[in-house]
C-alpha cells in the first residue's frame, strides 16, 4: 500500500488523494470522539491485500483491535486518554507539544492561516483549532475539495502537523490507558511518516 507515484513528474492520482483525505478524516473522527458500533464494524472489515509495509500493517492492527472492542469500553478509554479529571493522559494540542503550554503562538499562527484559507470556527465547538482532530479534519477537507494546492498542503503540514503529531501518536501508542487507541497511535505514526515523505517527494 503506497501513495507515492512512481514518477515525480506525475501529479497525485485521484485514488491517492482519496486515500489521503480518507485517512485524515478517519483519524479526525477517532480523535474527536470514541467510535460507535457502525464505525467499529467497518474498521473490523479492513483488509490490506498482500502488502506488508508499515501503513498496511497498522491498518490491519486497527481492524483487529476494532473486532476485539466494545463501544462501552471505548467511552471509558477515551475519557481516560483525552479528558480525565481535569486533564487526560494525552494532551492533543499542537501548542502543548511545540511550546509546553496551551493557547500559545502556534495557535495564533494557525488561526491567521485558517482565516486566510476561509475556514471559520464552528458554533458550539469549544476546542482550540490546534486540536489534533481539527487539524486532521482540515487536511481531509482541503485535499477533498482542492482548497489547498500541494505547495500549500506541504507548508501547512510541515508547520501545523508534521512538527509534532508523530510524537503525539507515539505517546498514544505507549499510553498506559490505551488499548484500542494503541492501534490508532500506530496508524497515526505510520501515516504521518508516509505523508511527510509523500509531500517531500512531490516538491
C-alpha positions as CSV (number, residue, x, y, z in Angstrom):
1,X,0.0,0.0,0.0
2,X,1.7,3.2,-1.1
3,X,0.6,6.7,-2.1
4,X,3.9,7.7,-3.7
5,X,3.7,8.0,-7.5
6,X,6.4,6.2,-9.5
7,X,7.4,9.2,-11.4
8,X,7.8,12.6,-9.6
9,X,6.8,14.4,-12.8
10,X,3.3,12.9,-12.5
11,X,0.9,14.5,-10.1
12,X,-1.1,12.6,-7.5
13,X,-3.9,10.4,-8.8
14,X,-7.5,10.7,-7.6
15,X,-7.1,7.3,-5.7
16,X,-4.0,8.7,-3.9
17,X,-5.9,11.8,-2.9
18,X,-8.9,9.9,-1.8
19,X,-6.8,7.7,0.4
20,X,-5.0,10.6,2.0
21,X,-8.3,12.5,2.6
22,X,-10.0,9.4,3.9
23,X,-7.2,8.6,6.3
24,X,-7.1,12.1,7.7
25,X,-10.8,12.0,8.0
26,X,-10.8,8.8,9.9
27,X,-8.1,10.0,12.3
28,X,-10.1,13.1,12.9
29,X,-13.2,11.1,13.7
30,X,-11.3,8.8,16.1
31,X,-9.6,11.8,17.9
32,X,-12.8,13.8,18.1
33,X,-14.9,11.1,19.9
34,X,-14.8,7.4,20.6
35,X,-16.0,5.3,17.6
36,X,-19.6,3.9,17.7
37,X,-20.6,0.4,16.7
38,X,-21.1,1.0,12.9
39,X,-17.6,2.5,12.7
40,X,-16.0,-0.3,14.7
41,X,-17.8,-2.8,12.3
42,X,-16.4,-1.0,9.3
43,X,-12.9,-1.0,10.8
44,X,-13.2,-4.6,11.6
45,X,-13.6,-5.3,7.8
46,X,-10.3,-3.7,6.9
47,X,-8.1,-5.6,4.5
48,X,-4.7,-4.6,3.1
49,X,-4.2,-7.1,0.3
50,X,-0.8,-8.7,0.1
51,X,1.3,-5.6,1.1
52,X,3.3,-5.7,4.3
53,X,4.5,-2.1,4.6
54,X,4.2,-0.2,7.8
55,X,1.0,1.6,6.9
56,X,-0.7,-1.6,5.8
57,X,0.3,-3.4,8.9
58,X,-1.0,-0.6,11.0
59,X,-4.4,-0.7,9.2
60,X,-4.6,-4.4,9.9
61,X,-3.8,-3.9,13.6
62,X,-6.5,-1.3,13.8
63,X,-9.0,-3.7,12.2
64,X,-8.1,-6.4,14.7
65,X,-8.4,-4.0,17.6
66,X,-11.8,-2.9,16.4
67,X,-13.1,-6.5,16.3
68,X,-12.0,-7.0,20.0
69,X,-13.5,-3.8,21.3
70,X,-17.0,-2.8,22.6
71,X,-18.3,0.7,22.4
72,X,-18.9,0.9,26.1
73,X,-15.2,0.1,26.8
74,X,-14.1,2.8,24.3
75,X,-16.1,5.5,26.1
76,X,-14.0,4.9,29.3
77,X,-10.8,4.6,27.4
78,X,-11.4,7.9,25.5
79,X,-12.3,9.6,28.8
80,X,-9.1,8.5,30.5
81,X,-6.9,9.4,27.5
82,X,-8.2,12.7,26.4
83,X,-10.4,14.2,29.2
84,X,-9.7,12.7,32.6
85,X,-10.4,14.5,35.9
86,X,-9.1,17.9,34.9
87,X,-6.8,16.5,32.2
88,X,-6.4,13.3,30.3
89,X,-3.2,11.2,29.9
90,X,-2.7,12.8,26.5
91,X,-2.9,16.5,25.5
92,X,-3.8,16.6,21.8
93,X,-2.8,20.2,21.1
94,X,-0.1,21.5,18.9
95,X,0.8,24.4,21.2
96,X,1.4,21.9,24.0
97,X,3.8,19.8,22.0
98,X,5.6,22.7,20.5
99,X,5.9,25.1,23.5
100,X,4.8,23.1,26.6
101,X,1.8,25.4,27.1
102,X,-1.7,25.7,25.7
103,X,-3.0,28.6,23.7
104,X,0.4,29.8,22.6
105,X,1.9,31.3,19.5
106,X,1.5,28.2,17.3
107,X,-2.3,28.5,17.8
108,X,-2.3,32.2,16.9
109,X,-0.4,31.5,13.7
110,X,-2.8,28.6,12.9
111,X,-5.8,30.9,13.3
112,X,-4.3,33.5,11.0
113,X,-3.7,30.9,8.3
114,X,-7.1,29.4,8.7
115,X,-8.7,32.8,8.2
116,X,-6.7,33.3,5.0
117,X,-7.9,29.9,3.8
118,X,-11.5,30.7,4.5
119,X,-12.0,28.3,7.4
120,X,-14.4,29.5,10.1
121,X,-14.8,28.2,13.7
122,X,-18.0,26.2,14.0
123,X,-20.5,27.4,16.5
124,X,-20.6,25.3,19.7
125,X,-17.1,24.0,19.3
126,X,-15.0,24.7,22.4
127,X,-11.7,23.0,21.5
128,X,-8.9,25.3,20.2
129,X,-8.1,24.9,16.5
130,X,-4.8,23.2,17.2
131,X,-6.5,20.1,18.5
132,X,-5.2,17.0,16.6
133,X,-8.7,16.1,15.4
134,X,-9.3,19.6,14.0
135,X,-6.0,19.6,12.1
136,X,-6.7,16.2,10.6
137,X,-10.2,17.3,9.6
138,X,-8.8,20.5,7.9
139,X,-6.3,18.4,5.9
140,X,-9.1,16.0,4.9
141,X,-11.3,18.8,3.7
142,X,-8.5,20.6,1.9
143,X,-7.5,17.6,0.0
144,X,-11.0,16.5,-0.9
145,X,-12.2,20.0,-2.1
146,X,-8.9,21.2,-3.6
147,X,-8.9,24.3,-1.4
148,X,-5.1,23.9,-0.9
149,X,-2.7,23.1,-3.7
150,X,0.2,20.7,-2.9
151,X,2.6,23.5,-2.1
152,X,0.1,25.0,0.5
153,X,-0.6,21.5,1.8
154,X,3.1,20.9,2.3
155,X,3.6,24.1,4.2
156,X,0.5,23.6,6.3
157,X,1.5,20.1,7.1
158,X,5.1,20.9,8.0
159,X,4.1,23.8,10.2
160,X,1.0,22.5,12.0
161,X,1.1,18.7,11.8
162,X,4.5,17.3,10.9
163,X,6.2,19.4,13.6
164,X,4.6,17.5,16.4
165,X,1.9,15.0,15.5
166,X,4.1,12.0,15.1
167,X,5.2,12.4,18.7
168,X,1.6,12.7,19.8
169,X,0.7,9.4,18.1
170,X,3.8,7.8,19.6
171,X,2.7,8.9,23.1
172,X,-0.7,7.5,22.3
173,X,0.7,4.1,21.3
174,X,2.6,4.0,24.6
175,X,-0.1,5.4,26.9
176,X,-0.9,3.4,30.0
177,X,-4.7,3.8,29.4
178,X,-4.6,2.9,25.7
179,X,-6.0,-0.4,24.5
180,X,-7.9,0.2,21.2
181,X,-6.2,3.6,20.8
182,X,-2.8,2.0,20.9
183,X,-3.6,0.8,17.3
184,X,-4.8,4.4,16.4
185,X,-1.4,5.7,17.6
186,X,0.3,3.1,15.4
187,X,-1.7,4.1,12.4
188,X,-1.2,7.8,13.0
189,X,2.6,7.4,13.2
190,X,2.8,5.3,10.0
191,X,0.5,7.7,8.1
192,X,2.2,10.9,9.3
193,X,5.6,9.5,8.4
194,X,4.3,8.5,4.9
195,X,2.6,11.8,4.4
196,X,5.9,13.6,5.2
197,X,7.7,11.6,2.6
198,X,4.9,11.9,0.0
199,X,4.7,15.7,0.2
200,X,8.5,16.0,0.1
201,X,8.6,13.6,-2.9
202,X,6.2,15.8,-4.9
203,X,8.0,19.1,-4.0
